[in-house]
Amino acid sequence: MAHYQRVLIKLSGDALGGSQGYGIDSEQIVRFGREIKTALDRGMQIAVVVGGGNILRGAEQEALGMDRITGDHMGMLATVINGLAIKDKLSVMGISTLVMSSIALQGICETFKRDDAVAALNSGKVVVFVGGTGNPLFTTDSAAALRAIEIKADVLLKATKVDGIYDKDPKKYSDAKRFDKISYAEVIEKGLKVMDTAAIALAMENQLNIRVFNFTEIDQLKLLLNGDPLGTTVGGRDA
């Protein structure tokens, strides 16, 4: 029996950019497909929220003088590009995939509707949510928490470049301490930057467990989906 029944995975744009951190590294998507295929074959349901930082970040454009709202709208479209790339590669691998956008893009992808998303998951499709929340000033982390709650996911798996949450940057401090488990309140109180405060607060209000893991290490996602206790759990229930 699968450890989880329904999972939402938050993939950053950086994860799709591979070692370069920008553009789309097709091999990263293929690796993602390989790691989730075993879970899909066991009947697990997989949803994905993808970021767009490998193409464009709205906040960075604001720093360069662009209107923040305009920059965020551009960032939403960047997530759509990533979502379509994921669908293309997974479909070639024989993984049925549906892209659903929070902003209407007729002829390009489906518009998000909760019932349609749940029906697609129940039919065995991977559902990729793009466009963030559909509103500026909200990150794709907030979109991940929102969509996970809406589809009643068992857990939100946050893919990062480190093997969990630390009390300080492990790349800068050799004595950084990794947490196996931490509460929502502690994440906010300690100012830990694993996800934005709005996303953590939303997860806390709805008792959504979050598991933070290292996506850069091969098979970490596969092992996590198989129930291995990797990374750091954020939440009040056993994940």
N, C-alpha and C positions, 0 to 999 in steps of 0.2 A: 504494500500500500504506500502511496506517495506521502511524503512528510507533510506537504501542503496540498491543498486542493486548488486554490486559486491564488496566484502571485502577481504582483505588479513590480516590474523592474524599472528603476530609474537609471537610464543611460545618459551620461553627459555627452555633449558634443565632442568634448576632448577625447572621450573613449573611442569615438568613431574616427577621430583624426589620427589615431595610432601614435607612433613615436614622434611624428612631426607636430602633432597637436592641432593641425589645421587640415582643411580639405576632408575627403572621405577615403578612408583606407578600407577597401573592399574586403581584405583579409580579416579585418577586425569583425566585420559583419558576419562573414562565413564562420569564424570561430564562435561567435555568439550563437549562430544557428546550430552548430554542432553541440554546444554545451546545453542548449535547451531541448534538443530533439529527444533525448532519452526521457526527460520529464514529460514531454508531450506524448510520447509513446506509452507512458504509464498512466495517461489520463489526466495529468495535471493541466490546469488552464493558465496560460501566460498572457499577461498584458504588459505593455511597455509605454513609458513616457520618455520621450527623447528631447534632449536640449539642442541648442544650435550654436554653441560657443565655438565650434570648429569652423564656422562660417562667419558669424557676426554676433557680437554682444551689444545689446542696446545701451547698457551702462557705459561701455567703453566709447561708444559713439557720442554720448552726451559729454564725456570728458574732452572730446575733440570739437565740441561746439554745436553738435546737432541737438535739436529738440528731443527731450527724453521720450516723449510719447511716440514720436516718429521712429526713433531708434528701437523702441520696444516692438513696434509693429513690424519693423524689418526683422528683428530677432524671431518673431513668431513665424514669419515666412521661412527663415532659415531652418526651423525645426521641421517644417513641411518637407523641405528638400531632403533632410536626413531620413524622415519617415518613409519617403518614397524609395530612397536607396535601400533601406532595410527591407521593405516589401519586395523589391526587385530581386535581391540576393536570396532571401528566404524562399521566395516562390520557385526560383531555379533549383533550390535544394529540396523541393517537394513539400515545403511547409506553407500551408494555406494561411495567408496574412491579409488582414484588413486594416487600412489606414483611416482613422477618423479624426477630423479636424474640428477644433472649437470655433473656427471661423469658416464660413461657407466658401467653398472652392469648387463650385459645380464643374464636373467634368474632370476633376483632378483627384479628388478623394471624397469619401463620405463625410457628411456633417455629423458631429457627435450627438448621439441620442443614447441615453443610458440603457434603455430596454434593448436597443439594437446591439449595443456593445455586449451586454450580458448574453444575448441570444447567440452572437458570434462566438463568444468564449465557450458556451455550452456545446456548440457544434464542433469544437476542436480547433478553431482558428486562433492564431496569434493576433491580438488587436494592438495596434500601435497608435497611441494618442499623440497628436501634434497640435501646434498652435498655442501651447501653454494653456492658461485658463481662458484665453480669448480676450483678456484685458491687459492693458499696459500696467506697469509698476508691480506686477506679480511675477515671480520666477517660475521656472519649470519644476523646481522643488515643490512649490506650493501646488502646482498642477498635479504633480505625482501624488501628493497626499490627498488632494481633492478627488482625483479619479479612483484611487485605491479605496477610499471610503464609499464612493458612489457605487462601485461594482462589488463591494463587500469582499475585498481581497483579504486573505489570511495574514499577509505580511507585505510590507513594502521593502524591497531589496534595493539599497542605494549603492550603485557601483562607483567606486572611487579609485584613487591611485595608491592608497595606503590600506593596511590590513585591519582597519577599525578606527575607533575614536581614541585620541590621545589627549592628555591634559595640556600638552603643548606640541609644537611642530616637531615631529620625530626626525625630520630632515635637518633641523637646526640644532636640536638638543638630544644628546646621546642618552640622557637620563629621563627622557619622556616616558610617561606611564600610559600603557594601553588599558582601556576599560573592557572587560568582558561583557558587562551589562551596566547601563546607566539610565537613570530616570529622565523623563522629559524635562522636569523642572531643573535638574542638575545641568542639562545641556544648555538651557536658557540662562541659568544663574552664572554658570562658568564662562558664558560667552563662546562656547565651542562652535566652530564654524562649519560643522558637517552639513547642515542644511539651514536655510534661513529661518528666522524666528517664527514667521507666519506659518510655515510648514510644520514646525515642531508643535506649535500651539494648536493647530488644527488636528494633528495626530493625537495630542494629549487629550483634547476634548472628546475625541471619538474612540480613544483606546486602540489606536492603530499601532501595532508593533512595527518597528523599523529595524532592519539588519543592515549594517554598513560593512562592506567587504572590499577586497582588492580585486578589481576586474582585470588588472594588467597581468596577473599571474594566471597562466593557463589552467583550466579546469576548476578554478575556484568557484565559479558560478555553478558548474555541474555538481560539485561536491556539496555546495550549500543547498541546492535543490534536492539532493539526496538525503538531507538531514544532518550533515556534518556541522558541528558547532563552531563555525568560522566567524571571524569578525567581531563586531560589537552589536549587541542588542540594545535598542532604545525602546523603553516601554514598561508597562506595569504588569503585563502578562507574560507567561513563558512562551517564547517563540521557538 
